[in-house]
Amino acid sequence: MRALGASARARLGGGLFARVAGPDGPRNRAVIHRTPGPRWFAPDRPVRRVHGDASMFIGGLSALLLQSLHPRAMAAVAAHSGFRGDPWGRLQRTSTFLATTTYGTAGHAEEACAQVRAVHERVVGVTPDGEPYRASDPHLLCWVHVAEVDSFLRAHQRYGARPLTDEECDGYVEDMARIAEALGVPDPPRTRAQLARRLDGYRPELRSTAPARDAARFLLLDPPVPLAARLPYGVLAANAVSALPGWAADELRLPRLPLVDGLCVRPLGSAMTAAIRWAMAPSRAAVTAPPDAAGRPDR
């Protein structure tokens, strides 16, 4: 029975890793975690705990929904990201970027950020309302950043195996500011209070547009997942909506029932993230000791 359980765990974890990391996942993982050299973040930094937790499955979905509320950012995504034609490829590129900047060498992290900046320079266009946009616009870059940080942190504090203390929450925002600066974000927030104020500052610019609602329908109702995975994905999606700020869910016209949310949605979300954490533990165990600045594994 134990062997059968281990086999099922390995199959499930391997399947999840393949979906999230893509065909180059094993090679990228080895490069990220085993290349000797200094890192941007020490092993005890909050960003490592947050990005290594299964709550990121919910946080990532929630971030996409929140980011869609900026019309210019959403127009850029709709026209240039390929999230419909190649949603798994987009996810895999994003997860590889996060892994590289969080756990990889400083050189690899800088290279990954330079590649993203180069892509942003080519993303220009006009919204359906005739408003020009460019992905390299520091104001848009900051919106994408703060929406992502807020979403990841909200999900971790609700579903993470070890939620952060108040001080560690500030530390996470500070860690993410290091990545934001490398991507061209000017003066990113460095504490949770600053993050909240920056988000509030964007509120007058945010609204639900047809592309945003269309993206929400795609992510929540018509996801590119096999039939057998629809139920667990649905649990993650429901909790991604639950984790949104109330005003954001209202803007996207996503219904939330407090009683159902408390009695059903959140408990199922906690159970699902625990199951993902259990399934992926064997794969992660091999890479939890990246080399330190001298090339020695951290233990």
N, C-alpha and C positions, 0 to 999 in steps of 0.2 A: 504494500500500500504506500509506503514511504517513497519507493522508487517511482511508482505511478504519479504520486503527487509532485515529485521533483521533475518528472518528465513533462507533466502538464504545465508546471510553472515555467520551465525552460521554453516550451513552445509558445506560451502566451507572451512571456517577456520578450522572446526573440521576435515575435510578430509585431509587437508594439514598437520595439526599437527599429525594426526595418521600416515601418511606416513613418516614424518620426525622423529617423536619420537618413533613410534612403539607401541605395545600393552601395554607396561609398562610406556608409556609417562606420563599419569596423575599422577601415583604414584611417578615416578622419579621427576616430576615437583614439587610436594608437598615437597618431601624430600629436593631437591635442594634449593628451595626458602623459605621454612618455618622452616627449622631446625635452631635453634638459635646458634650463635657463630660467631667468627671473620671470615672475608672473606679475600682472597688475594687482592681483589680490591674494593675500596670504590665506592659508587654509582655514583660518578661523573667522574670515570675513563673512558678514551676513549674506552677501550676494551669492556666495557658494551654497549656503544652506537653502536659500529660496529657489535658485535655479536648478538645484539638484533634487527638488521634491516633486511628487506627483501632482501637487496642487497647480503646477504650471499648466496642466492640461486644461483646467478650468480658467486659470488666469489668462492664458493665451487667447481663448475664445472670447472672453469678456473684453480683452483689450481691443480686438478687432471690431467688436460692436461699438465700443466707446469711441474709438478713433474715427469711425464712419460718420460721426455727427458733425465733423468739420467739412463743409461742402467742398472746399478746394482739395483737402487731403483725400476725400472720398473720390473725387473726380480723377485724381492722379492714380489711385488704386484701380478704379474701374477701367481706365484707359491703358494702363501700362503694366500692372502687376501680374496679369495672367492668373488671378485667383480662381477663375472659373475653368479655364482651359487646362490648367496644371496646378490644382490646389495642393496636392501632396508635394509637388516640387517646391512650391513656395514655402510650405511648412518646413520642408527639409533644409532649405537654404537658411531660413530664419533660425531654426534650432541649431544648425552648425555655427552660425554667427554667434549666437548666445553662448554656446559651449566654448568656442574659440576665445571670445573676449573674457569669459568668466574663469576658465581653467587653463587656457593655453599660455604659451610664452608671450612676453611683452611684444616681441617681434611679430609673432603670428597675429596677435590682437591688433597691432597697428596696421598690419597688412590687410586684415579683414575690414577694418574701418575705412581704409583708403579705397578699397574696392567698392564699398557701399557709397562712398562720396562720389566716386566716378560714375556710378549708375545714376545717382541723384542728379548729376549735372545734365544728363541726357533726357530727364523726365520733365517735359514742359508741355503746356497745353492750355485749353480754355474749358471752363465748366459749362454745363448745359445752359446756365444763365448768362454766359458771356464773360465770366470773370477769369482773367488769366491766372495761371499758377505755375510754379516751378518747385520741384521736390527739394531743391537745395535752399529754398527760402528759409532762413533761420527761424522765422516765426512758425512756419509749418513744422519744421524739424522739432521745435520745442513742444508743439502740441502732441505730435506722435510720441515723443519721449515721455511727457508727463502722463499721458493717457496709459501708456504701457506700464510705467512704474507703479502708478496707482492701482492698476488692475492686477498686476502680479502680486503686489503687497496685500491687497484686499483678499485675494484668493488664498495666499499663504497663511494669513492670520486666521482665516476661517477653516481651512481644510489641511493646512500643513501639519506634518508630524510633530514639529516643535516650533510653535509660533514664536515670533521674536518679541523681546522686551521692547519697551518704548525707546530705550537707548539704541537697541539693535535696529529698530525701524528707521531711526535717523541714520544709522550706519549704512543701511541698505540704500537709502536715497542718496547718500554721499557716494557710495560705491558706483551706483548707476550714473552719477554725474561725471565720473571719470570716462565712461564710455560715451556719454552724450557729447562731451567736449571734443572727443576724437572724431565724432561724426559731424561737428560743426555747429552744435547748439551753444549759443552764447549764454553765459551765466545760468546754467541749469540749477534747479532747486537742490539744496543740500540737506534739508531736514524735512520731516513729514509736514510740519506747519507751513514751510515754504511751498511744498508740493501742493497742499490744499489751496493756498492763496493763488498759486499760478493756475491751477485748474479753474478756480472761480473767475479768474481774469479772462478766461477764454469763453465763458458762458454766453456773452452777448453774440459771439460769432457762430455758435453751434445751433444746428437745427436739423430736423429730419428731412431728408430729400428723398426723391424717388430712388436714386442709386443706393442710398443708405438702407432704405427699407427692402430693396431688392436683395442687397447683400445679406441682410438679416434673415430673409426668407431662405436664401441659399444655405447659410450656415446652420440655421435652426431646423428647417423643415425639409430641405432637399440636399442633405450633405452627401458627398461622394464616398460613402462607406458601404460595405457589403450589407446585405439584408440581416445577416446574423449579428452584425455589430450595431444595428440601429438602436436597440434598446439601451445598451450601455452608453452609446454616444448621446442618446436623448437625455440621459441622466446628467452627463457632463454639460450639455447645452442648457438644460433647465437651470443648472447651478451657475452657469456663466451669466445668465440673465439675472438670477437672484443676487449675484455679487455686484451687479452694476449699481451705481448711485441711482436713487429713486427717480430723479429728474431725467436721467439718461434713458431708463426703461420707458418712462412716459413719452419722451420725445420719439422713440422708435416704435411706440404703440405696442409694446410688449407687456401683456397682462401679468400681474403678480398678485396672488392672493395670500395675504399674510398668514392665515391659518394653515393653508396648504403648504406654504413655504416652510413654516416652522415645523410642522408635523411630518412632512413627507419629503419635500425637495432637499432640504439641507441634510437630513439624516442619510438619504440615499447618496448625496454627493460625498459625504464623509466616508461611507462604505465603499463607494466606487474608487475614490482616490486611495483608500487603504488597499484595495485589491490591486490597483495598478502598481502601487509601491511594493507590494509583496511580489508581484510577477516580475518586476524589473530589477529587483534586488540582486539576483545572481549576475546579471549583465553588468550592473554598476559596480559590483564588488571588485571586479578586476581592474577598475580604473579609479578607485577612490584614494589612491596614494600617488598623485602626480609628483614628479621629481621637484626638488626645491632648486634654489638658484645655483647650487653646486652640482645639480644632477642627481642628488640622492632622493630616493622615495621618501615622502613625508609619512610618518607612522604615528 
